[in-house]
């Protein structure tokens, strides 16, 4: 009744394989150098804004607003319309506006419109004519290098101090003829 047809296998479409790589030595292709790290863009906080609290980060910040709190950033530019009331710490700092509080940075530059009321601790300080600064200029104090203990040679014996003559009260009474 039913006749079974003989199945013929379907033809497969084969693509040739790549030649063996082990047979031919390949020279390592130079990898492209990774792209250099892009600098982080500066954050700008514009005029008309008041921040009540601390501003902290490891980036460059350009403030042209009012900050009532401490500022600790990588690089700081205090714009001409800015007023900061608090301690300011950065690696490098440019001040065009007003800072009321202690300023600490390796490099501080006060422009002609700058007004600072507080101590400035720095390695480098530059002031343009017209800048106002009320406080102390304190240079960073680098710790004195501590001498490394050298390998100590055996200590030579110290010469003994000459004996001190006994005092009159310690000398026995000597009967000698005068």
TORLO-898024 format. One line per field, with one value per residue (C-alpha): residue number from 1; residue in three letters; chain; z, x, y. Coordinates in nm, 4 decimals. Example, Ala and Ser with C-alpha at 12.3 -4.5 7.8 and 13.67 -1.06 7.14 Angstrom:
n	[1  2]
res	[ALA  SER]
chain	[A  A]
pz	[0.7800  0.7140]
px	[1.2300  1.3670]
py	[-0.4500  -0.1060]
***
This chain:
n	[1  2  3  4  5  6  7  8  9  10  11  12  13  14  15  16  17  18  19  20  21  22  23  24  25  26  27  28  29  30  31  32  33  34  35  36  37  38  39  40  41  42  43  44  45  46  47  48  49  50  51  52  53  54  55  56  57  58  59  60  61  62  63  64  65  66  67  68  69  70  71  72  73  74  75  76  77  78  79  80  81  82  83  84  85  86  87  88  89  90  91  92  93  94  95  96  97  98  99  100  101  102  103  104  105  106  107  108  109  110  111  112  113  114  115  116  117  118  119  120  121  122  123  124  125  126  127  128  129  130  131  132  133  134  135  136  137  138  139  140  141  142  143  144  145  146  147  148  149  150  151  152  153  154  155  156  157  158  159  160  161  162  163  164  165  166  167  168  169  170  171  172  173  174  175  176  177  178]
res	[UNK  UNK  UNK  UNK  UNK  UNK  UNK  UNK  UNK  UNK  UNK  UNK  UNK  UNK  UNK  UNK  UNK  UNK  UNK  UNK  UNK  UNK  UNK  UNK  UNK  UNK  UNK  UNK  UNK  UNK  UNK  UNK  UNK  UNK  UNK  UNK  UNK  UNK  UNK  UNK  UNK  UNK  UNK  UNK  UNK  UNK  UNK  UNK  UNK  UNK  UNK  UNK  UNK  UNK  UNK  UNK  UNK  UNK  UNK  UNK  UNK  UNK  UNK  UNK  UNK  UNK  UNK  UNK  UNK  UNK  UNK  UNK  UNK  UNK  UNK  UNK  UNK  UNK  UNK  UNK  UNK  UNK  UNK  UNK  UNK  UNK  UNK  UNK  UNK  UNK  UNK  UNK  UNK  UNK  UNK  UNK  UNK  UNK  UNK  UNK  UNK  UNK  UNK  UNK  UNK  UNK  UNK  UNK  UNK  UNK  UNK  UNK  UNK  UNK  UNK  UNK  UNK  UNK  UNK  UNK  UNK  UNK  UNK  UNK  UNK  UNK  UNK  UNK  UNK  UNK  UNK  UNK  UNK  UNK  UNK  UNK  UNK  UNK  UNK  UNK  UNK  UNK  UNK  UNK  UNK  UNK  UNK  UNK  UNK  UNK  UNK  UNK  UNK  UNK  UNK  UNK  UNK  UNK  UNK  UNK  UNK  UNK  UNK  UNK  UNK  UNK  UNK  UNK  UNK  UNK  UNK  UNK  UNK  UNK  UNK  UNK  UNK  UNK]
chain	[A  A  A  A  A  A  A  A  A  A  A  A  A  A  A  A  A  A  A  A  A  A  A  A  A  A  A  A  A  A  A  A  A  A  A  A  A  A  A  A  A  A  A  A  A  A  A  A  A  A  A  A  A  A  A  A  A  A  A  A  A  A  A  A  A  A  A  A  A  A  A  A  A  A  A  A  A  A  A  A  A  A  A  A  A  A  A  A  A  A  A  A  A  A  A  A  A  A  A  A  A  A  A  A  A  A  A  A  A  A  A  A  A  A  A  A  A  A  A  A  A  A  A  A  A  A  A  A  A  A  A  A  A  A  A  A  A  A  A  A  A  A  A  A  A  A  A  A  A  A  A  A  A  A  A  A  A  A  A  A  A  A  A  A  A  A  A  A  A  A  A  A  A  A  A  A  A  A]
pz	[0.0000  0.1052  -0.0612  0.1169  -0.0953  -0.0714  0.0785  -0.0751  0.1461  0.0745  -0.0602  0.1890  0.0895  0.2377  0.2458  0.2452  0.5788  0.6278  0.5758  0.8948  1.0876  1.2554  0.9218  0.8675  1.1534  1.2030  1.3211  1.6132  1.4921  1.6976  1.9058  1.8758  2.1798  2.4151  2.3817  2.6398  2.9300  2.8486  3.1062  3.3070  3.1951  3.4418  3.6298  3.6074  3.8666  3.7396  3.8966  4.0600  4.2581  4.6339  4.7758  5.1484  5.2300  5.1272  4.7718  4.7506  4.4517  4.2762  3.9638  3.8268  3.9393  3.8248  4.0784  3.9970  4.2667  4.6443  4.8521  5.2249  5.3237  5.2657  4.9198  4.8587  4.4914  4.2550  4.0853  4.1691  3.9773  4.1834  3.9303  3.9614  4.0832  4.3333  4.7119  4.9236  5.2995  5.4334  5.4084  5.0561  4.9677  4.6174  4.4320  4.2280  4.2715  4.0767  4.2644  4.0841  4.3389  4.7188  4.9703  5.3423  5.5123  5.5044  5.1627  5.1130  4.7789  4.6275  4.3784  4.4502  4.2114  4.3176  4.0250  4.0383  4.1388  4.4159  4.7796  5.0405  5.4122  5.5741  5.5863  5.2644  5.2967  4.9759  4.7976  4.5339  4.5703  4.3002  4.3373  4.0674  4.1424  4.2863  4.4686  4.8365  5.0960  5.4704  5.6634  5.6815  5.3986  5.5236  5.3214  5.3273  5.5725  5.4270  5.6908  5.7359  5.5981  5.8797  5.8642  5.7907  6.0514  5.8782  5.9651  6.2820  6.3083  6.6444  6.8702  6.9726  7.3462  7.4760  7.6754  8.0442  8.2012  8.4180  8.7817  8.9714  9.2712  9.5991  9.7829  10.1109  10.3099  10.1400  10.1912  10.5021  10.7456  10.6820  10.9538  10.7803  10.9219  10.8083]
px	[0.0000  0.2294  0.5587  0.8440  1.0536  1.4191  1.5529  1.8543  2.0713  2.0539  2.3638  2.5337  2.6787  3.0234  3.2589  3.6301  3.8049  4.0800  4.4270  4.5788  4.7442  4.9988  5.1578  5.2602  5.4072  5.2226  5.3728  5.1830  4.9843  5.0511  4.7506  4.6363  4.7339  4.4450  4.2994  4.4440  4.2162  4.0057  4.0171  3.7036  3.5075  3.4775  3.1521  3.0062  2.7630  2.6352  2.5223  2.1817  2.2194  2.2825  2.4267  2.3821  2.6155  2.9505  3.0741  3.3061  3.4608  3.7861  3.7088  3.7514  3.4736  3.3940  3.1712  2.9997  2.7345  2.6950  2.8194  2.7526  2.9671  3.3061  3.4433  3.6933  3.7656  4.0533  4.0775  3.8633  3.7855  3.5941  3.4166  3.3805  3.0195  3.0925  3.0915  3.2070  3.1578  3.3553  3.6883  3.8152  4.0606  4.1881  4.5041  4.5003  4.2804  4.1991  4.0003  3.8160  3.5354  3.4983  3.6054  3.5350  3.7239  4.0505  4.1982  4.4333  4.5899  4.9264  4.8837  4.6673  4.6179  4.4248  4.3024  4.2373  3.8716  3.9484  3.8544  3.9794  3.9082  4.0973  4.4323  4.5819  4.7972  4.9910  5.3085  5.2739  5.0797  5.0327  4.8354  4.7408  4.7165  4.3751  4.3276  4.2348  4.3566  4.2918  4.4613  4.7886  4.9876  5.1137  5.3620  5.3108  5.5510  5.6992  5.8103  6.1853  6.3246  6.3870  6.7361  6.7277  6.9176  7.2322  7.3723  7.5498  7.9075  8.0067  8.0545  8.4109  8.4524  8.4426  8.7477  8.6804  8.6735  8.9754  8.9003  8.8107  9.0265  8.8482  8.7257  8.8835  8.6080  8.6691  9.0497  9.1701  9.3528  9.7213  9.9708  10.2638  10.5267  10.5385]
py	[0.0000  0.2474  0.2414  0.3884  0.6115  0.5862  0.9075  1.0621  1.2745  1.6474  1.8061  2.0300  2.3620  2.3672  2.6580  2.5911  2.6352  2.8905  2.7511  2.6246  2.9051  2.6827  2.6101  2.9736  3.1759  3.5008  3.8224  3.9715  4.2636  4.5771  4.6644  5.0231  5.2248  5.2878  5.6315  5.8714  5.9394  6.2396  6.5144  6.5516  6.8552  7.1392  7.1716  7.5207  7.6463  7.9778  8.3030  8.3152  7.9936  7.9627  7.6412  7.5817  7.2950  7.1524  7.1076  6.8047  6.6280  6.5477  6.7490  7.0987  7.3303  7.6833  7.8572  8.1839  8.1500  8.1836  7.8896  7.8840  7.5878  7.4318  7.3573  7.0742  7.0003  6.9205  7.2606  7.5615  7.8768  8.1312  8.3513  8.7304  8.6999  8.4229  8.4469  8.1532  8.1565  7.8613  7.6819  7.6224  7.3414  7.2555  7.1551  7.4761  7.7805  8.0958  8.3573  8.6368  8.6805  8.6796  8.4141  8.4499  8.1688  7.9774  7.8992  7.6019  7.5078  7.4315  7.7142  8.0210  8.3122  8.6222  8.8289  9.2040  9.1569  8.9033  8.9658  8.7147  8.7456  8.4581  8.2831  8.1459  7.8325  7.7694  7.6632  7.9343  8.2581  8.5216  8.8449  9.0907  9.4627  9.5444  9.2130  9.2485  9.0022  9.0261  8.7462  8.5577  8.4037  8.0679  7.8647  7.4857  7.3319  7.0215  6.7777  6.7669  6.4442  6.2055  6.0593  5.6913  5.4929  5.3803  5.0463  5.1175  5.0002  4.8601  5.1545  5.2211  5.2245  5.5756  5.6751  5.6825  6.0224  6.0956  6.0361  6.3448  6.4130  6.3491  6.6504  6.7565  6.5985  6.2643  6.2547  6.0838  6.3043  6.2719  6.3475  6.4884  6.7026  7.0535]
***
